[in-house]
Amino acid sequence: MRMKALVVDAEWRPKKHYPLSEDEKVKKRAVIGSQVWRNPTFTIKDKPTPNTEDDEILINVKSCGICGSDTHVYETDKDGYIIFSGLTKFPCIMGHEFSGVVEKVGNRVIGFKKGDYIAVESVMWCGMCTPCRSGTPNQCKNVELMGLSHDGAFAEYAVVNARYCWKINDLKDVYPDEEVFDIGALIEPVGCAYNGIFIAGGGFKPGAAVVVYGAGPIGLGAIALARIAGASLIIAFDVIDERVKIAKGMGADYAFNLNKLDGCSPADKVLEFTQGLGADIQIEAAGAAPQTIPEIEKSLSSQGKIIYLGRAATSTPMYLDVLVSGANKIVGARGHSGYGIFPNIIRLIAAGRLKIDKMITSRYPFERVMDAIKISSKRADGKILVNT
């Protein structure tokens, strides 16, 4: 059996100053993709439908979201190097935020059957390294990233180890069949926000003031989660009017275009709305730390937390005395695996508590997947979905 799939390839050309590890040399897999891969190409190819091992599930992909990581593989710098700064190995079938229908289960798979609706984790943790065995799968030492270092889901079918799969059959009680898969594809990016706020960040007390920089899908997920978790005030910032509008629809009390603040800074706005106290939780989901961190520092409450979710290969100076005098914290977070993240989000959606459908702003058929990726570089959408 054959299938159509979007395959990305690129030239392996490490930058002169980038110190390749022996593992990177042997596996031709870059830890920091933006330092190695040049001149990416994207092709819809006719490929064999992947075989299913005993512990795997063959999924008929129904909906797959375009992540900022996908956009950053498509975009390049002036020398042709991809922008994405994470783990990458090409050629690779792109796509990692997805849901679909179980087509076939391996002989040792339990708990799933043909016809189940499922959503899938994209952080492919090994389960055997010390971080995995210690309960921190997002920090897996042997991690693969679906759609970036391992074949993903911009395809008619995808094969995934059953341990990364979660049933979303209950969502059929809330959404019609044609929408269930679109909602299912959002669980992965919302899971990244959940992990940052409630797991790595330790959560917050109801009544806290929350600020979100970056109203892309992860930032929008953070807004929705903060709202149902009891934030008394949510302020969002972005640089695109369309995303500012979506942020309000997702639950932000105030949302501003950073470029249209008329003489005041984001920090000024935060201090204004918090009566000078500053925000308890400040979430960086923009990947623009050189611009956002200085504003966050100036408007952080005592014992406040900075949760860094954005990804960019950059260094940013911080005035650390702010952390000392304010008893503040800064934490980073990657991924969405473990800790009950996927099942908790699924339960919240099924209960009608967590509403994330307003995040979806565009849908494309698989045949136009490249149009979808190109339009994503404008960053005007909330979430763009590709339906197969």
N, C-alpha and C positions, 0 to 999 in steps of 0.2 A: 504494500500500500504506500502511496506517495502523498506528499502534502506540500503546501506552499509555506515558505518561511522567510522572514526578513533577516538577512545575514549581514553583519558589519565586519569589515576587515580593515586593516591598516598596516602601515610599514613599521617594523620594529627598528627604531633608530634612536637609541638612548642619547639624551643630551650629554655633552662632554663633561659637565660638572656633576652629573648624577652618578652616584656610586652604586652600581648594580651589585646585588648580593649574588652569591653562588646559586641560591635557589631560583632567583629570577633568571639567571643565565641558563640554567638547566631546563626549567619549565617554560621559558619564554612567556612568563606571566609577570606583569608589572605590578608592584605594590602601589606606586604612584603613577597612574596611567599618563598623566599630563607631562611626565618627564621622559616618556618612552615612545608612545604611539603617535605616528604622523600620517597625515593625508588619509583620513578614513573614507571608506567607500561603503555604500549601502545598496544591496541587491535583493530583490525578491527572487528566491530560488526554489526550484522543484527538488525536494529532498525526500529520502525514505522516512516514513513514519517511524519514530524511535521504538526499539524493542523494550519490553517491560521486564525488569528483573523481579525476583521473588518478593522483594520488599518495596516495590514501586507501584505507582498508579499511573495509568495512561489517562490523560485528561483531554477531553474535547474543549479547547479554549473557546470561551464565549465573549469575554471582555477583558481588555488589557489596557491599563493606563500608561500614559507617557509621563515618566518621572523626570525631574530636573537632571538626574544623572544621564538619562538618555539624551536630553538636549545638550548636555555638556560633552557627550561623545560626538555628537553631530557638529557642534561648534568648535572652531580651532583658533589658535592664536596667530600672530602675524607670520610665524614660521611653519604653520600647518599642523602644529601639535594639538591634540584634543585638549579640551578644558577640564574634563573629568579627572579628579585627583585621587581616585580610589583604585581598588584592585581591578585589573583588567587582563583578559587574555583573548586574543582574536586569532582566527575568525570565530564568530559567536552569533547565535540567534539572539536578537535583542528582546527586551520586554520582561518585566518582573513583577508588576502589580496586576495580578490577574485572578480570574475565577472561571469556573467551567463545570462541566458534567463528567462524572467518572465514566470512562468508556471500558476500562478493563483494570482488574486488580491482580497483583502478583499472588503467588500461592501462599506466602506467609503474611499477607496483609490481613489485619483484622479491624473491624469497626467501620469498614467502608464497603460499599457494593455498587455495582453498575447502576447508573441513574442518579446517584447522590450529587447534590450541588455542593461544590467546595471552593474555598478560598485558600491561598497558598502563601506561606512564608517565603521570602526570597533570600534570607540569610541562611545559607546551607552549612549549618554547624555540624562538626564531625561526631560529637558525642563522646569522644575518647580522650581529648587533650585535657590538661589540668583545668583551664577555665570552664570547659563544658561540664566536666565531672564535678566541678565545684559549684555549678548552678548558674554560670554566667555565659550562656551560649552566644550572646552577641559579641563576646570577646574571644571567640574560638580562634585558636592558633592555626588551624588548618582550614579556615573558612573559605568557601567559594561564594561568589555573588551571582545569583541567577540573572541571566541576561547581560552580564558584564564580564564574568570570567568563566561562566558555564552556560550552556544553551538555555534560552528562556522561552518566552511565550508569545512573541509576535509571530504566531504560526497557528496552523489549524489544530495541531496536537502538541502536547508537552508531556514528558515523563518526569515524575517527581517522586522522591522517596516519601512513603506514607507519613513519616514523622513530621513532615513540613505541612501537612494538609489538615484543614479543619472544615467540618460540615457546616453549611449555611442553609440547610433545608428549612429551618425555622423562619428564615427571612421571607419565605413564601406567604407567611401569615400577615406580613406587613406590606409587602410590595408585590405587584403583578409579576408574572414570570419574566417578562421582557426587561424588567428593571432590577430584578434580584441580582443578576450577574454584574451589572454596573455598580451597584452598592457593594457587592462582594469584592470588586477590584479596588475599592477605596480603603478596605480594612488594612492593607499593608502600609500606606502612607500615614493613616491615622494612628496605626500602631507605633510608628516611629515617634509621634508626638506623645502618645500615652507612655511609652518607655522613658522619654525624656522628662516629662512632668512628674509622673507618679513612681517610677522605679529609680532611675538614676538621680532624679531631683528630689525624691522623697515626698512629693506631694505638697499640699499647702492647706492651711486652715480655711474653712468656709468663711467668707468675708474678706479674703485677701484681694489686693489689687494686682492685676496681671497685665503686662505689656508684651505684645508680640511684634517683633520686627520681621517683616516678610510675610505677605499674604498669599504665598503659594500653597500647594496642597497640605504640606506639613504644618505650616503656620495656620492655615484655616482649620485643620484638624485640632490644633492646640486651642484655638478660640472656642470651638464647639465643646471640647472636653472641659475647658476651664469654666464655661458657662454652666454645664450640668453638675460640675463639682462644687459649685457654690461661690465662685468669684463674685465679689460685689461690684467690681469695676474691671472692664476689659478695654484696653486701648490698643489699636493696631496701626502700624505704619507700613507703607509700601511706597513705591515710586510710580505706580501705574494706576490711573483712575479706575479702570475696570476692576482691578483687584481690591481697591479700597472699597468699592461698592459691594463686592462679594463678601468682604470681611464683615460689613455691617449685617448682611443677610445671614451670616453664620453665627452671629451673636455678639459682635463687638459693640460696646456702648458708644465708642468714638473711633473713627478711622480717618487717617490723614495721609495725604500724599506728601512725602518728605520734601518734595521740590516746590510745594505750594504753601508753605507755612507762614509766609508774609512777615519775615523779620524775626521770628522766634525759632527756637530749636526744638527737636523732639523732647529733649530733657525738660525744657520750659513747659511744654504741654503736660508732661507727666506730673511735674511738680504742681502745676496749676490744678489739675483734677484730683490730686491727692492731698491738697491743702499743705503742700510743702513737705510732706512726709516721705514721698518717694514710693515706688512700687515694690511689693513684696516678692513678686516673681517677674523676671524679665527674660523672655525667650528670644534667642537669636535664631531665626529660621530663614534668614536672608542670605547667609553665606557671604556677608559683607562686613566682616569684623572690623576692619580699619575705620569704617564709617560709623558703625553702630556701637561698638564697645565704649568709645568715649562718651556717647550720650547716655548709655546705660549706667556707666560709673557715676555720672553726675545726678542721676535720678533714682538711685537704689535706696530702699528703706534700710534701716538698721535690721540686721539679721536677714536681709534679703538674699535671694538666690538668682544667679545668672545661669540659665540653662542654654548651652550652646548646641544647637542642632544643625546649623548650616555647615556646608562643607566647602572648603577652599584651601588650596595649598598656599597659605600666607601666614606671615607672622604679624602680630599686633601688640604694640606696647600697652601695658596697663600700669596704672598708678596703684601699686599693691597696698599702699597705706589705707586706701579705701576699704579693702577687705579686712584689714586689721582693726581699724577703728570702728567699723560698722559690724564686726563679727559676720561678715558676708561670706558667701560661697560662690564658686563657679564650678559647674560640672559639665562634662561633655557626655553625649549619648549617641550610640549608633544602634540601629536595628530595632527589631520588634519581636524577637523570639523569646520564649520562656516566660516565666512569671505570670502565666494566665492571661497574657495580653490579648491574643486573638480571641479566645473564648469569652473573655470579659466584654470586649468590644461587640462581638456577635450578640451576646445577651442584651447589651444596652440597646443595640439597634432593634432586635426582635421585640424588646419591651416598649419600643416607641420613645425611649428616652433620648437616644442620641440620633439626631437628624443631620445627615451629611450630604443629602442629595443635592442641595443648593450649590455644592462645590463643583458639580458637573456643569460645564459650560459649552462643551463641544463633543460631538460624536462623529467618527469617521468609519467607513467600511474598511476592511483589511486591505482592499485594493488601493486605497488612498493613504496607506500608513505613512508614506514619505511626505505627503502633504501635511499630515498631522504633526510630524516631527518638525518640519520646517516652520509651521505656524507657531509651534511651542516656543521657538526662539524669540518671538515677540513678547512673551511673558504677559500677555493680556488675559489669558484664560485662568480659570481656577484649576479644573482638572479636565484634560482632554482624554477621551477614551477611544480605543479602537475596537470595533466589534467584528468578530469573525463568524 
